[in-house]
Amino acid sequence: MLFRGRFNNSIDSKGRASIPARFREVLSTEFGDDCVVVTELDDGLAVYPKSEWDRIEAGVEALPDDEEIKDDLFLTLISPAVECSFDKQGRIQLTEALREFAGLGDGNRDVVVVGVARKLMIWSKATHDEMRSEAAARIKSNKAQIKKLVLAFLQPHSGGIYLDGTVGGGGHSKLILEASGPEGRLIGLDRDPEALAKAAEVLKPFGDRVVLRHSNFSEARQVLAELGVAGLDGMLLDLGVSSYQLDAAERGFSFRSDAPLDMRMDQSEGETVADLVNSLEADDLSRIFREYGEERYARRIARRIVEVRQQAPLQTTRELAELVRGAVPGGKAPARIHPATRVFQALRIYLNRELDHVAEGVRAAIDLLKPEGRLAVISFHSLEDRIVKRIFREQATGCICPPRLPTCVCGHTPRVALLSRKAVRSSEAEIALNPRARSAVLRAVQKLD
């Protein structure tokens, strides 16, 4: 069991720190009542269960004597350690040296006790608040890493014209407009009217520098023609379903909540996922699950859907998710990924023709760029990324004549330059903060003269 939680407390006049009952219960149940208090390099005190501390001390002792770090660890970690036990009131005695190290002298007795995995941390409240503020700033920085990389690839500048083909909630568009001020312009497209309404509120401060249109990014050529825009300095495509759509339970994109089986990115269009699963033959459903979800048990799931709908139509996300769970081997056992994940993904991609739009949209985007204009694409699925990668490589390739020909006769020249040889992925820190970023893949190209 691990320590979790944060509590405000204080040290009494005798230098005793009261440990919250929740932490004492874990200590006594899992480790016993004895513990060790040591100084940490961040001006805090660490409280280890004695058995856990013995393991750490043995690890340091086992280091070769000629390892310089061994002496450093003994000096900073092992030597200042103080063994202690809880009194009847659940308090531990902090020596004067420990209190002085943690800045708990001169009447400063307010502390924060925090559970950190297999140890407790005790900080003065002032130190804790300062560290928490700094940590929040680092979190904000890590969370925006992909967005920073998008800006680094697009290099927005004042006077430039940019297109966000999947404007969503307006987050990327806002950053592009800020970076291209005061005269940069942005055209935002989205096939979801609700997303456009949210983006309009977010981007309202930028006034007439923004134009929003209800349109799919694969139709960007027509939109630019209507607006009289001859070319773009940069374009962004953030593919797949947005966080807003996943979180809106009534849209039916996620099985975390029970909702109608919809999944239309544009709700003004007709057919829903419910229509698909209640009308398509088993072979067609199996093909969809296999091709768009890479689902191993595609045929088994498809047959089960056909059997169940003969009794009553499938209508909700939970009904479909539970059907899939029961249809696949081991589906009811605990798993990191829900068994219905690939099925939901496949139905969404097929219904919204997402892969067709990716191919059409990426090719059109390259055509619409000005010389030296840049295109950045974020994919969240391997099928999308394969299409983007293939088109980028095709457009970045020169001669395509067979190798046996002595001279080039095809006349093919590269149209773009790859801005990164490999795909850019989210950092571990960003993934920890936002698990949806785990599958994000960023690629970018620059149009040649």
C-alpha positions as CSV (number, residue, x, y, z in Angstrom):
1,M,0.0,0.0,0.0
2,L,1.3,3.5,-0.8
3,F,1.0,6.8,1.1
4,R,-1.4,9.3,-0.5
5,G,-2.9,12.6,0.7
6,R,-1.8,16.0,2.0
7,F,-2.6,17.4,5.4
8,N,-1.8,20.8,7.1
9,N,-0.5,20.4,10.6
10,S,1.9,22.0,13.1
11,I,4.8,21.2,15.4
12,D,4.2,21.6,19.1
13,S,6.5,23.5,21.5
14,K,8.6,20.3,22.1
15,G,9.3,19.8,18.5
16,R,6.9,16.9,18.0
17,A,5.0,16.4,14.7
18,S,1.6,14.8,14.6
19,I,1.3,12.3,11.8
20,P,-2.3,12.0,10.4
21,A,-4.2,8.9,11.4
22,R,-4.5,7.7,7.8
23,F,-0.8,7.5,7.4
24,R,-0.3,5.9,10.8
25,E,-2.7,3.2,9.9
26,V,-0.7,2.4,6.8
27,L,2.5,2.4,8.7
28,S,1.3,0.1,11.5
29,T,-0.6,-2.3,9.2
30,E,2.0,-2.6,6.5
31,F,5.4,-1.8,8.1
32,G,5.2,-1.5,11.9
33,D,5.5,1.5,14.1
34,D,9.2,2.3,13.8
35,C,10.4,4.8,11.2
36,V,13.4,6.9,10.2
37,V,13.4,10.6,9.5
38,V,16.0,11.9,7.0
39,T,16.8,15.3,5.4
40,E,16.0,15.7,1.7
41,L,17.7,18.1,-0.7
42,D,14.6,20.1,-1.2
43,D,14.5,21.5,2.4
44,G,12.1,18.8,3.4
45,L,12.1,15.9,5.9
46,A,11.3,12.4,4.7
47,V,9.8,9.8,7.0
48,Y,10.5,6.2,5.9
49,P,9.1,3.1,7.5
50,K,12.0,1.3,9.1
51,S,11.9,-1.7,6.8
52,E,11.9,0.6,3.8
53,W,14.8,2.6,5.1
54,D,16.8,-0.6,5.8
55,R,16.4,-1.6,2.1
56,I,17.7,1.9,1.0
57,E,20.6,1.8,3.4
58,A,21.6,-1.7,2.2
59,G,21.5,-0.5,-1.4
60,V,23.9,2.3,-0.6
61,E,26.2,0.0,1.4
62,A,26.3,-2.4,-1.5
63,L,27.8,0.2,-3.9
64,P,31.5,-0.2,-4.7
65,D,33.8,1.7,-2.3
66,D,35.5,3.5,-5.2
67,E,32.1,5.0,-6.3
68,E,32.2,8.7,-5.4
69,I,28.4,8.8,-5.1
70,K,28.6,6.3,-2.2
71,D,30.4,8.8,0.0
72,D,28.0,11.6,-1.1
73,L,24.9,9.5,-0.2
74,F,26.3,8.7,3.2
75,L,27.1,12.3,3.8
76,T,23.8,13.8,2.7
77,L,21.3,10.9,3.2
78,I,22.5,8.2,5.6
79,S,24.4,10.1,8.3
80,P,21.6,12.6,9.2
81,A,19.0,9.8,9.6
82,V,17.2,9.6,12.9
83,E,15.3,6.6,14.1
84,C,12.1,7.3,16.0
85,S,8.8,5.7,17.0
86,F,5.2,7.1,17.5
87,D,4.1,8.0,20.9
88,K,0.5,7.3,22.1
89,Q,-0.8,10.4,20.4
90,G,0.7,9.5,17.0
91,R,3.5,12.0,17.2
92,I,7.2,11.7,16.2
93,Q,10.0,13.7,17.8
94,L,12.0,16.0,15.4
95,T,15.4,16.8,16.6
96,E,16.6,20.4,16.7
97,A,18.9,19.7,13.7
98,L,16.0,18.3,11.6
99,R,13.8,21.3,12.5
100,E,16.5,23.8,11.7
101,F,17.2,22.1,8.3
102,A,13.5,22.3,7.4
103,G,13.2,25.9,8.4
104,L,10.9,25.1,11.4
105,G,12.5,27.4,14.0
106,D,11.8,30.9,15.2
107,G,8.1,30.3,15.7
108,N,7.5,28.8,12.3
109,R,5.7,25.7,13.2
110,D,3.1,25.3,10.4
111,V,3.9,22.2,8.3
112,V,2.4,20.2,5.5
113,V,2.6,16.4,5.6
114,V,2.3,14.7,2.2
115,G,2.1,11.0,1.2
116,V,4.6,10.3,-1.6
117,A,4.5,6.6,-2.6
118,R,6.5,4.7,0.1
119,K,7.4,7.6,2.3
120,L,6.0,10.7,4.0
121,M,7.3,14.2,3.4
122,I,7.2,17.0,5.9
123,W,7.8,20.6,4.7
124,S,7.3,23.9,6.3
125,K,4.1,25.4,4.9
126,A,6.0,28.3,3.3
127,T,8.4,25.9,1.6
128,H,5.6,23.6,0.5
129,D,3.6,26.5,-1.0
130,E,6.6,27.7,-2.9
131,M,7.4,24.3,-4.3
132,R,3.8,23.7,-5.2
133,S,3.7,26.9,-7.2
134,E,6.9,26.0,-9.0
135,A,5.5,22.5,-9.7
136,A,2.3,23.9,-11.2
137,A,4.4,26.1,-13.5
138,R,6.4,23.0,-14.7
139,I,3.2,21.1,-15.2
140,K,1.7,23.8,-17.3
141,S,4.9,23.9,-19.4
142,N,4.9,20.1,-19.9
143,K,1.2,20.0,-20.8
144,A,1.8,22.5,-23.6
145,Q,4.8,20.7,-25.1
146,I,3.1,19.5,-28.3
147,K,1.6,23.0,-28.7
148,K,5.0,24.5,-28.4
149,L,6.4,22.1,-31.0
150,V,3.6,23.0,-33.3
151,L,4.5,26.7,-33.1
152,A,8.2,25.8,-33.6
153,F,7.3,24.0,-36.8
154,L,4.8,26.5,-38.2
155,Q,6.9,29.6,-37.2
156,P,3.9,32.0,-37.3
157,H,4.8,35.7,-38.1
158,S,2.9,38.9,-38.3
159,G,1.2,39.3,-41.7
160,G,1.0,35.6,-42.3
161,I,-2.2,33.7,-43.2
162,Y,-2.8,30.5,-41.3
163,L,-5.4,27.8,-41.4
164,D,-6.4,25.5,-38.5
165,G,-8.3,22.7,-40.2
166,T,-9.6,21.3,-36.9
167,V,-10.1,24.3,-34.7
168,G,-11.9,22.4,-31.9
169,G,-11.9,24.5,-28.8
170,G,-9.6,27.1,-30.3
171,G,-6.5,26.2,-28.2
172,H,-4.0,25.9,-31.1
173,S,-5.6,28.7,-33.0
174,K,-5.2,31.1,-30.0
175,L,-1.5,30.3,-29.8
176,I,-1.0,30.8,-33.6
177,L,-2.8,34.2,-33.4
178,E,-0.7,35.3,-30.4
179,A,2.5,34.3,-32.2
180,S,1.5,36.0,-35.5
181,G,0.4,39.3,-34.0
182,P,-0.4,42.0,-34.7
183,E,-1.4,41.4,-38.3
184,G,-1.4,37.6,-38.7
185,R,-4.8,36.1,-39.8
186,L,-6.3,32.8,-39.2
187,I,-9.0,30.7,-40.8
188,G,-10.5,28.1,-38.6
189,L,-12.5,25.1,-39.9
190,D,-14.4,22.4,-38.1
191,R,-17.1,20.0,-39.0
192,D,-18.6,20.2,-35.5
193,P,-20.9,23.3,-35.0
194,E,-20.6,23.0,-31.2
195,A,-16.8,23.1,-31.4
196,L,-17.0,26.2,-33.6
197,A,-19.2,27.9,-31.1
198,K,-16.7,27.3,-28.3
199,A,-13.8,28.4,-30.5
200,A,-15.7,31.6,-31.4
201,E,-15.8,32.6,-27.7
202,V,-12.1,31.7,-27.1
203,L,-11.0,33.7,-30.2
204,K,-13.3,36.6,-29.8
205,P,-10.5,39.0,-28.5
206,F,-8.7,38.7,-31.9
207,G,-11.6,40.3,-33.7
208,D,-11.5,40.3,-37.5
209,R,-8.1,38.6,-37.6
210,V,-10.2,35.3,-37.3
211,V,-12.6,33.8,-39.7
212,L,-14.4,30.6,-38.7
213,R,-16.2,28.3,-41.1
214,H,-18.3,25.1,-40.6
215,S,-16.4,22.9,-43.0
216,N,-14.2,19.8,-43.1
217,F,-10.5,20.4,-43.6
218,S,-10.6,18.3,-46.8
219,E,-12.7,21.2,-48.2
220,A,-10.1,23.9,-47.5
221,R,-9.6,24.6,-51.2
222,Q,-13.2,25.7,-51.6
223,V,-13.2,27.7,-48.4
224,L,-10.1,29.7,-49.4
225,A,-11.5,30.3,-52.9
226,E,-14.7,31.8,-51.3
227,L,-12.5,34.0,-49.1
228,G,-10.3,35.1,-51.9
229,V,-7.1,33.7,-50.2
230,A,-4.5,32.6,-52.8
231,G,-2.1,30.7,-50.4
232,L,-1.2,29.9,-46.8
233,D,1.9,30.6,-44.8
234,G,1.0,27.7,-42.5
235,M,-1.6,25.0,-41.8
236,L,-2.4,22.8,-38.9
237,L,-4.4,19.5,-38.8
238,D,-5.1,18.0,-35.4
239,L,-6.7,14.8,-36.4
240,G,-9.2,12.4,-34.7
241,V,-11.8,13.1,-32.1
242,S,-11.2,16.1,-29.7
243,S,-11.1,16.0,-25.9
244,Y,-14.3,18.1,-25.9
245,Q,-16.1,15.5,-28.0
246,L,-14.9,12.6,-25.8
247,D,-15.9,14.5,-22.6
248,A,-19.4,15.3,-24.0
249,A,-21.2,12.1,-22.9
250,E,-24.3,12.8,-25.0
251,R,-22.2,12.7,-28.3
252,G,-21.6,8.9,-27.8
253,F,-17.9,8.9,-28.5
254,S,-17.0,7.3,-25.2
255,F,-18.3,4.3,-23.3
256,R,-17.4,5.9,-19.9
257,S,-20.9,7.2,-19.7
258,D,-24.2,5.7,-21.0
259,A,-25.3,7.7,-24.0
260,P,-27.0,7.2,-27.4
261,L,-24.8,5.5,-30.0
262,D,-24.2,8.6,-32.1
263,M,-20.5,9.5,-32.8
264,R,-21.2,11.9,-35.6
265,M,-18.6,14.7,-35.7
266,D,-21.1,16.8,-37.6
267,Q,-24.6,16.2,-36.1
268,S,-26.2,17.8,-39.0
269,E,-25.3,14.7,-41.0
270,G,-27.8,11.8,-41.0
271,E,-26.4,8.3,-40.2
272,T,-25.3,7.4,-36.6
273,V,-23.3,4.4,-35.2
274,A,-26.6,3.0,-34.0
275,D,-27.8,2.9,-37.6
276,L,-24.6,1.0,-38.6
277,V,-24.6,-1.7,-35.9
278,N,-28.3,-2.3,-36.3
279,S,-28.3,-2.6,-40.1
280,L,-25.0,-3.8,-41.5
281,E,-24.4,-7.5,-42.1
282,A,-21.9,-9.4,-39.9
283,D,-19.3,-9.5,-42.7
284,D,-19.4,-5.7,-43.2
285,L,-19.2,-5.1,-39.5
286,S,-16.3,-7.5,-39.2
287,R,-14.4,-5.7,-42.0
288,I,-14.9,-2.4,-40.3
289,F,-13.6,-3.6,-37.0
290,R,-10.6,-5.3,-38.6
291,E,-9.6,-2.5,-41.1
292,Y,-10.3,0.6,-38.9
293,G,-9.8,-0.8,-35.4
294,E,-7.3,-3.6,-36.1
295,E,-9.5,-5.7,-33.8
296,R,-8.3,-9.3,-33.4
297,Y,-11.8,-10.6,-32.6
298,A,-13.6,-8.7,-35.3
299,R,-15.7,-11.6,-36.7
300,R,-16.7,-12.9,-33.2
301,I,-17.9,-9.4,-32.1
302,A,-19.8,-8.8,-35.4
303,R,-21.7,-12.1,-35.1
304,R,-22.6,-11.3,-31.5
305,I,-23.9,-7.9,-32.5
306,V,-26.2,-9.5,-35.1
307,E,-27.4,-12.1,-32.6
308,V,-28.3,-9.5,-29.9
309,R,-30.0,-7.0,-32.2
310,Q,-32.5,-9.7,-33.3
311,Q,-33.9,-9.4,-29.8
312,A,-33.8,-5.6,-29.6
313,P,-31.8,-2.8,-31.4
314,L,-28.5,-1.6,-29.8
315,Q,-29.1,1.9,-28.7
316,T,-26.5,3.0,-26.1
317,T,-22.8,3.1,-25.7
318,R,-22.9,1.0,-22.6
319,E,-25.0,-1.7,-24.3
320,L,-22.4,-2.0,-27.1
321,A,-19.4,-1.9,-24.7
322,E,-20.8,-4.6,-22.5
323,L,-21.7,-6.7,-25.6
324,V,-18.0,-6.5,-26.8
325,R,-16.7,-7.2,-23.3
326,G,-18.8,-10.4,-23.2
327,A,-17.9,-11.5,-26.7
328,V,-14.1,-11.5,-26.5
329,P,-12.0,-14.0,-24.5
330,G,-11.1,-12.6,-21.2
331,G,-13.1,-9.5,-21.8
332,K,-14.5,-9.4,-18.3
333,A,-11.1,-9.6,-16.7
334,P,-9.4,-6.3,-15.5
335,A,-7.4,-4.7,-18.3
336,R,-5.5,-1.4,-18.9
337,I,-7.5,-0.9,-22.2
338,H,-11.2,-1.6,-22.3
339,P,-12.0,-4.5,-24.8
340,A,-14.5,-2.2,-26.7
341,T,-11.9,0.5,-27.4
342,R,-11.0,-0.7,-30.9
343,V,-14.6,-1.3,-31.8
344,F,-15.6,2.2,-30.9
345,Q,-12.7,3.7,-32.7
346,A,-13.4,1.6,-35.8
347,L,-17.1,2.7,-36.0
348,R,-16.2,6.3,-35.4
349,I,-13.5,6.4,-38.2
350,Y,-15.8,4.6,-40.6
351,L,-18.9,6.6,-39.9
352,N,-17.1,10.0,-40.3
353,R,-14.9,8.9,-43.2
354,E,-11.9,10.1,-41.3
355,L,-9.2,8.3,-43.2
356,D,-10.6,9.5,-46.6
357,H,-10.6,13.1,-45.3
358,V,-7.0,12.7,-44.0
359,A,-5.7,11.7,-47.4
360,E,-7.7,14.4,-49.3
361,G,-6.9,17.1,-46.7
362,V,-3.2,16.5,-46.5
363,R,-2.7,16.6,-50.3
364,A,-4.9,19.7,-50.6
365,A,-3.0,21.4,-47.8
366,I,0.4,21.0,-49.6
367,D,-1.2,22.4,-52.7
368,L,-2.5,25.5,-50.8
369,L,0.8,26.4,-49.1
370,K,2.8,29.3,-50.4
371,P,6.5,28.6,-51.1
372,E,8.2,28.1,-47.7
373,G,4.8,27.6,-46.2
374,R,4.6,24.9,-43.5
375,L,2.1,22.1,-42.7
376,A,2.0,20.4,-39.3
377,V,-0.2,17.3,-38.6
378,I,-0.9,15.7,-35.3
379,S,-2.2,12.1,-35.5
380,F,-3.6,10.0,-32.7
381,H,-3.9,6.7,-34.5
382,S,-1.5,4.5,-36.5
383,L,-3.8,4.4,-39.5
384,E,-3.9,8.2,-39.7
385,D,-0.2,8.5,-39.2
386,R,0.6,6.0,-41.9
387,I,-1.3,8.0,-44.4
388,V,0.4,11.3,-43.4
389,K,3.8,9.6,-43.4
390,R,3.3,8.1,-46.8
391,I,2.1,11.4,-48.4
392,F,4.9,13.4,-46.8
393,R,7.5,11.0,-48.1
394,E,6.0,10.9,-51.6
395,Q,6.0,14.7,-51.7
396,A,9.5,14.9,-50.4
397,T,10.9,12.5,-52.9
398,G,12.8,13.5,-56.1
399,C,13.3,11.0,-58.9
400,I,11.1,8.0,-58.9
401,C,12.5,6.2,-61.9
402,P,13.5,2.6,-61.6
403,P,17.1,2.2,-60.3
404,R,18.2,0.4,-63.5
405,L,17.7,3.5,-65.7
406,P,21.0,5.4,-66.2
407,T,19.4,8.9,-66.2
408,C,16.1,10.4,-64.8
409,V,13.3,10.4,-67.3
410,C,10.4,11.0,-64.8
411,G,11.1,14.6,-64.1
412,H,9.7,14.2,-60.6
413,T,11.0,16.8,-58.2
414,P,10.3,17.1,-54.4
415,R,7.6,19.5,-53.5
416,V,8.3,19.6,-49.7
417,A,11.1,19.2,-47.2
418,L,10.6,17.1,-44.1
419,L,11.1,19.3,-41.0
420,S,11.8,16.2,-38.9
421,R,13.1,12.9,-40.1
422,K,11.2,11.1,-37.4
423,A,7.8,11.6,-35.9
424,V,7.8,13.8,-32.7
425,R,6.0,12.2,-29.8
426,S,4.8,13.5,-26.4
427,S,7.2,13.4,-23.5
428,E,6.7,11.1,-20.5
429,A,5.8,14.1,-18.4
430,E,3.1,15.2,-20.8
431,I,1.7,11.7,-21.0
432,A,1.6,11.5,-17.2
433,L,-0.4,14.7,-17.1
434,N,-2.6,13.9,-20.1
435,P,-2.9,10.2,-20.9
436,R,-4.6,11.1,-24.2
437,A,-1.3,12.5,-25.4
438,R,0.3,9.0,-25.3
439,S,-0.6,8.3,-28.9
440,A,0.0,11.8,-30.3
441,V,2.4,11.9,-33.3
442,L,3.5,15.2,-34.8
443,R,4.9,15.5,-38.4
444,A,5.7,18.6,-40.4
445,V,6.9,19.7,-43.8
446,Q,7.8,22.9,-45.6
447,K,6.8,23.7,-49.1
448,L,9.7,24.2,-51.5
449,D,9.9,27.0,-54.1
